[in-house]
Amino acid sequence: MACASGRGGPASSSGSEASGADSTAAQDIAVVVENDITPSEPLTIYLLTVGGERSFLGSVPPRSTRTLHYRTGDLSGERRLAAGGRSNRVRYISQPFDLVPKAVLHWRLPSNALTIGEGI
């Protein structure tokens, strides 16, 4: 897989918000990941584009739920989530989805169930 481009990435946790109503302004997307896989291990989560680019979102410890954030100015195009374990081999890939402004993605593993809502 290709490295992530500069078009998006993890949102800063410092939280300074840009002002203005520019349609190209960055959008914050929340990704809630439930890691209940067996055997238990931490998972590294990525956002994938159709072109094969991936952006690191963060890690989720075993037997826990964590909210990761992604900031992007480009909501166009189909995406998928991917999760890899200690070996860094991708073990799970979500169904394809389109990003919408202020989306909240909820991904449950190992069932690989993905729901998308709005709410940020």
C-alpha positions as CSV (number, residue, x, y, z in Angstrom):
1,M,0.0,0.0,0.0
2,A,1.1,3.5,-0.7
3,C,2.0,6.1,2.0
4,A,-0.6,8.6,3.0
5,S,-0.7,11.8,1.1
6,G,-0.7,15.3,2.6
7,R,-4.5,15.7,1.9
8,G,-5.6,14.4,5.2
9,G,-4.5,13.0,8.5
10,P,-5.1,12.7,12.2
11,A,-6.7,15.7,13.7
12,S,-4.7,17.6,16.2
13,S,-5.8,17.1,19.8
14,S,-4.9,20.7,20.6
15,G,-8.2,21.7,19.1
16,S,-7.7,25.1,17.5
17,E,-10.5,25.6,15.0
18,A,-10.3,27.5,11.7
19,S,-12.8,30.3,11.3
20,G,-14.9,31.0,8.3
21,A,-17.3,29.1,6.1
22,D,-14.9,28.1,3.3
23,S,-16.2,24.9,1.6
24,T,-12.6,23.6,1.3
25,A,-12.1,23.9,5.1
26,A,-10.9,20.8,6.8
27,Q,-13.6,18.5,8.1
28,D,-13.2,16.4,11.3
29,I,-14.3,12.8,11.1
30,A,-14.6,10.6,14.2
31,V,-13.8,6.9,14.0
32,V,-15.0,4.9,17.0
33,V,-13.3,1.5,17.0
34,E,-14.3,-1.4,19.3
35,N,-11.4,-3.9,19.5
36,D,-12.7,-7.3,20.9
37,I,-10.7,-9.6,18.6
38,T,-9.4,-12.9,19.8
39,P,-6.6,-13.5,20.6
40,S,-6.4,-10.1,22.2
41,E,-3.9,-7.7,20.7
42,P,-3.7,-3.9,19.9
43,L,-4.8,-2.8,16.5
44,T,-3.4,-0.1,14.3
45,I,-6.1,1.7,12.3
46,Y,-5.8,3.3,8.9
47,L,-8.1,5.1,6.4
48,L,-7.7,3.8,2.9
49,T,-8.6,5.5,-0.4
50,V,-9.6,3.7,-3.6
51,G,-6.2,4.6,-5.0
52,G,-4.4,2.7,-2.3
53,E,-3.3,5.6,-0.2
54,R,-3.5,5.1,3.6
55,S,-3.6,7.5,6.5
56,F,-2.7,6.4,10.0
57,L,-5.6,7.1,12.4
58,G,-4.2,5.6,15.6
59,S,-4.1,2.5,17.8
60,V,-6.7,0.7,19.8
61,P,-5.6,-1.4,22.8
62,P,-7.1,-4.9,23.2
63,R,-10.6,-5.2,24.8
64,S,-11.3,-1.5,24.5
65,T,-13.0,1.2,22.5
66,R,-11.2,4.3,21.3
67,T,-12.4,7.3,19.3
68,L,-9.9,8.4,16.7
69,H,-10.1,11.6,14.7
70,Y,-9.3,12.3,11.0
71,R,-9.2,15.8,9.5
72,T,-9.6,16.2,5.7
73,G,-10.4,18.8,3.2
74,D,-11.3,16.2,0.6
75,L,-14.5,14.3,1.3
76,S,-14.8,13.0,-2.3
77,G,-14.2,9.3,-3.2
78,E,-14.9,6.0,-1.6
79,R,-12.9,5.0,1.6
80,R,-12.4,1.9,3.7
81,L,-11.0,1.4,7.2
82,A,-8.2,-1.1,7.7
83,A,-6.8,-2.7,10.9
84,G,-3.6,-4.5,11.5
85,G,-2.1,-6.3,14.5
86,R,1.4,-6.7,15.9
87,S,2.7,-8.1,12.6
88,N,1.5,-5.0,10.8
89,R,-0.4,-7.2,8.4
90,V,-3.9,-6.0,7.7
91,R,-6.4,-8.3,9.3
92,Y,-9.6,-6.4,8.7
93,I,-10.9,-4.2,6.0
94,S,-14.3,-2.5,6.3
95,Q,-17.0,-2.2,3.7
96,P,-16.5,0.8,1.4
97,F,-18.1,4.1,2.4
98,D,-18.3,7.8,1.4
99,L,-17.3,10.4,3.9
100,V,-19.8,13.1,4.8
101,P,-19.1,16.3,6.9
102,K,-18.9,15.7,10.6
103,A,-19.3,11.9,10.1
104,V,-19.1,9.5,13.0
105,L,-18.0,6.0,11.9
106,H,-18.5,3.2,14.4
107,W,-16.4,0.0,13.5
108,R,-16.8,-3.1,15.6
109,L,-14.2,-5.8,15.4
110,P,-14.1,-8.8,14.9
111,S,-17.6,-8.7,13.4
112,N,-16.4,-6.0,11.0
113,A,-19.7,-4.1,11.4
114,L,-19.5,-0.5,10.2
115,T,-22.2,2.1,10.9
116,I,-22.0,5.7,9.8
117,G,-23.8,8.6,11.4
118,E,-23.5,12.4,11.9
119,G,-22.8,14.1,15.1
120,I,-19.5,15.8,15.5
